[in-house]
Amino acid sequence: MAVSVAVRELVDATAPLFELRHAHTERDSPLVALGLAHVAHWLSAAALPFAASDGELVEVFSPPRGSSNAERLRPSELRPTTAGDLLQPALDAFAAKSSMVINSLHRWDATAARLADALQAELRLPVDVYMYLTPPRSHSYGLHADVMDAFMVQLVGRKNWTVCAAECEHLELRRGDVLYLPMGTRHHAWTEGSLSAHLTVNVERQFVVWGALLTATACRLLLDARKCGSALQPFGMEGETALSRALQSLAEQNGAPRLLRTPDALGLRRRGAPAADAPTLHDEWAAVVDEARAAARLADDGGAVDLEGARGARRFASVSSLLDELAAAPDAATRAALDWTDDLLRRHLRASMPSHLERQRAGGAAEACDADEAAPLPPVAVAGGAEFEAIGRRLADTPRGG
């Protein structure tokens, strides 16, 4: 099945819960044909020039110290041998029960680029791809939440997941399965008697949700317009400012869920292109602000927050006072600010969704991109993949802590 068809089926299956809550989709086979031999191929000296040119290729987590799956482990960069080979250091780390992440596959692997491009085309949102490789009875992060959406694509083996929304739920992903996690969803993953390789396919939605757009519009309305800059990223809901954390809390705990959802004006929850009569940001603005104000009245006063632009800031006594001032702004000024935000939003999406495959070709990886994906991998890659599997079997037969 073509990647684009498989991705379209996945998006259709996930659509009823998109942005709302996690979704587990059971599949007979993975979305893409990547496995342990591909990992070995990437890490071998012959394949490293493309991958390593992009910075830290592999990060390795310290081995678990005990039996707790909740321990948060720290990653460090995997260093190559003097011959430029990362495969043997990776095998050694894997045998020591270390989980590892292979970064930014979409930038240098053609199969990952095709997957990212297909998902971008369906969701109309920026996508990037990482791989996690975990030995039996190991893990990486403890319970945590991420600032972006993610599709977890199980490629090899099995992995256990705890996913917490209103309540916590345990799931097991088997080869082929996909788990969708909206931004802000607390989760934790670990292995038991099987190794695991999965892709984390991130959907960078945090810059285009209402919390980010409200912050950008507030900057334009309540600060000198010259202080707001010309990029949407500084206003993203990434928890880096007191204001973004306050808005996220209103969304998750106090009844303002729209702050973590994309505007209807983008039409992301509708299949196909946005309708000509789609609502504008202004059509939704009053409802978003009213919902946030009501939530802020119910929340504990979190103290002062700074509304920060690219070249200046203004302090408000509380998030409530900021929202009240937004609600009181003249309609004409609000419309002008929302038009500015809408232009910022459209330019952000155009700039952040290149074809990853075309970018690889432009960067000199044309031969790798155009190669037949069904072509056999080099013997060193096949042998390396088999060694990962052998280590996994040995560790699976070793009692926890042994």
Secondary structure by P-SEA (a helix, b strand, c coil): ccaaaaaaaaaaaaccccccbbbbbbbccccccccaaaaaaaaccccccccccccccbbbccccccccccbbbbbbbbbbcccccaaaaaaaaaaabbbbbbcccccccaaaaaaaaaaaaaacbbbbbbbbbbcccccccccccccbbbbbbbccbbbbbbbbccbbbbbbbcccbbbbbccccccccccccccbbbbbcccccccccaaaaaaaaaaacccccccccccccccccccccaaaaaaaaaaccccccccccccccccccccccccccccccccaaaaaaaaaaaaaaaccccccccccccccccccccaaaaaaaaaaccaaaaaaaaaaaaaaaaaaaaaacccaaaaaaaacccccccccccccccaaaaaaaaaaaaaaaaaaaccccc
